[in-house]
Amino acid sequence: VRKRKMAEEEVEEVVYGEPNPEVDEPPKVEVVDGKCMLIGMDLEGIPQEIIDNAAKVTHIDLTSNCISSIAWLKAFPHLTTVILDSNDVETLEGFPSLPKLTTLWLNKNCLDDLEDILEALDGKVPQLQYFSLLGNGACPNSLTGATPEEYKRYRIRVLHKLPNVKFLDAQPVLPTEIEEAKSRGQYMKVNKPVFTQQQTETTQKQFYKPDETREGRHTSYYGYTRHVYSGKSSEGNRFIVDNHL
C-alpha cells in the first residue's frame, strides 16, 4: 500500500504488483520443428513473423480463431498439415497447389457448397489422405438432420473427386466406398438452381400476402417438410379380391 496526496487529502493506493513481462506479454508466435501452433488467439490473419518464415512451416494449426480467407496459404509451399477448425472460412476459391499436403481439417466453418469446395481442391492436393468438413453446411450428417443416405452420397462424391483420401470426417474410408466412388461418384453431384435477379423478384412476389383490408391479425408460414410414404395407412389393396391374384 502506497500513500499519495490528492487535492489536499491523503489517499491510499493499493498496488497489486508491478507488471510482469513474462506473464503479461502476448503468447510467442514461432515455428518449432516445422510446426506453428496458433490456437485460440482470435487471429483474423497470419502474423507477419510467421509469413517471414513460411518456407520452414510444414504443419500449421489455427484452431479457434477468426480466419475467413485462405489466400495466405500460397505463401506456404511445403505444408503437409493444415488445421483450420472453428474459424470463419466461407469459400476455398483460390486454393493454391499444395503437392505435399496430407491433412486438411476444416471442421466448424461456414462452407456450404460441396461442389465449390471440390472444384477448388481439384488437382491441387494430390497427396491428401485426411480430410474433414464436419460442422459445415456442405457436410450433411446426423448432426445437421441429414439422412444416412444423404451422408453416404456425400462421402461417395468426395471420394470420387479426392480418390487418395483414407479418412473422411474422422472415419476410415471403406473398400466398398472406393469402388462405389469409381463407378457412381460422378452421378452424385448436386446441382443447385441458379436464379437471375428477375426470377428472384418474381418468386418473392408469389409469396402469400395477407389482405390488408381485412380486420384482425393475419399470419402465414412458408417452408419445406419431408414426408416419407410407408404405405401403412393405404387402403388400395382392399379393392383387390382373391380371383384377381
N, C-alpha and C positions, 0 to 999 in steps of 0.2 A: 504494500500500500504506500502510495506517494501522496504528498500534500502539495497543493499549488493554490495560489491566490487568484480569485476571480471576482472582480467588482467589489473589492474590499472584504471579501469573505474567503475563509479557508475552505477549500473543497477537497474532499478525499477522492483520489482517483485510483481505482483498482486496476492493476496491471496483471494480466494472467500469463505473462511471459513474453519475451521478445520473439519476433518471427524466426522460425527455424527454416533455413533454406532447404535443408534436406527433406523436410516434411511438406512445406508449402509450395515447392516448385512443382510444375506440371509433370506428369509421368514422362520418362525419357522415351524418345522416338528413335529407335535404332534398328539396325539389321544385325542379327546374330546367327552365324552359320547359315546364311541364306534365308532365314526366317524373319518375317516382320509381323509382329502381333500388335494390332491397333484396335483392341476390343473395348466397346463401351465408352468411347471418347467423344461422342456427339460430333464426329467429323462430317463435314459436307464435301470435303475434297481430300486429296492425299498431301500430307506435309511435304514441303519443298525438300527437306533433308532426305526424305525417302526417295523422291524423284531423282535427286542428285546421285543416289546410289542404286538406281533401278537395275543396273546391269548385274548387281550382286544378288538380287532378290529372286528366289525360286518359289517361296511359299509366303502368301500374304493372307492374313485373317483380319477382316474388317467387320466382324460380327457386332451387331447392336450399335450402328452409327446412323448417319443421315445421308448416306451416299445415294444420289439419284442418277448419276451419269457413269458410264463405263468408258468414257473417252480416254481416261488416264491409262488404261490397260496397254495401249500401244507403246508406252514408254518402258514396258517390262517384257522384253522378248524371251526371257528364259524361265518364265513361270511354269511350274508344274502343278501348283495348287492355288486355287482362288476360292476363298470363303467369304461370301457376302450376305450371310443370313441376317435377317431383321434389319433391312435397310429400306430405301425408298425408290429402288430401281423400277422404272416403268417400261423400259424398252432396251433391247440389246442391239439396236440398229448401230452399225459402225463397229461391231465387234471385230477386233484385229485377229490376224493369223497368229495362233499360239501353238506351234507344232509340238511342243513338249508338254502341254497341259494334260494332266491325267485326272484331276479332280476339280469339279466346278459345282459349288453349292450356292444356290440362290433361294433358299427357303425364306418364306415370310417377306416377300417384297410386293410389288404392285404389277406383276407381269400377268396379263390377262389373255393374250393371244398366242396360242401354242405355235401356230404356223409362222408367225413373225419371229418367234424365238428360234425355231428350227432353221428358218431361212437365214437368220443372222449367223448361226453357227455352222451352216453348211460349208464343208471344205476347210474350215478354219481350225478345227480341233481334232485332227486325225487320231490322236492317242487317248482321247477322253474315255475313261473307264468308270468314273464315279460321278454321277450326275443327279442332282436333286432339285425339285421345284415345289416341294411341299409348302402349303400355306399361300399359294398363288392361285389366282383365278384360272390360270392355264392348266392347272393340275386338278382334275376332277376326282376326288376321292370321298370316302365316307364322311370326312370332317366337313366337307362342303355340301353334303347332301346328295352327292352323285351315287349312281348305282354301281355295283361291281362290274357290270358290262361296260359302262362308260369309262371306268378306270382301266379296264382291260384294253379297250380301244386306244386309249391314250398311250398306254405302255407300248403297244404294238406300233403305233405311229412314230413314237420317239425312237424305238429300236430300229425302225426302218431307215430313219434319217441319220441315226448315230449308231451304226452297227457294232462298234467296239465297246460300247458301254456294258460293264459287267454288273454294276449295282445301280439301280434306278430307284430314287426315293428311299434309299437305305434298305432296299430289298434286292436280293440277288436275282439276276436275270436267268430264267429257266431255259433249258434247251428247246422246249416246245414253243416258247415265246420267240426265240431266234428264228425258228423255222416258219412260224406264222408271220413274223415281220418280213421275211423274204418273199413269201407267197402272197400276203394280203395287205402288207403295210401301206402300199401305195393307194389303197382304196379307203384307208381310214382317215383321210384328210377331211377336215371340217371346214367347209366354205361358209363364210359369213356374208350376208347380203350387204351390198353397197348402195346406199341411198344418196340421191342427189339432193340439193337444197330444196328444190321444188317438191320432190317426193316426200321429204320430211315435213314440210309445211302442210302438204295435202293430208298426210296421215294425222298430223296433230289436229287439223280441223275436223276430222272424222270422230274424234273423241266425244263422248256424251257431254252435253252442257245442259244444265237444268233450265227450265223455262223461268225466266226472271219475273214474268207476270204472275206466276203462281205464288200463293201465300205459303208461308212456312219455310222450314229449313230442309234443303234437299242435299242428299249425299250420294255420290256414285263411286264405284270402285272399278279399277281396271287392272287385270293381272293375268297370270297364267297358272294352270294347275295341271297335275299329271294324273291320268286315270288309266289304270291297267285293267282290261276286261278279263275276268276269270271264268265267266260262264256260270257262276254259282247260282245266279238267280234266273237263268234262262228258262223259258217255257217253250222254246221252239220244238223240242222233241215230243211234246205231248200230242202233237198233231200227226205223228207217225205211228201207224199201227203195225202189228206183227207181220201182216201179209205184204207190207211194203219193204220188208227187210230181206 
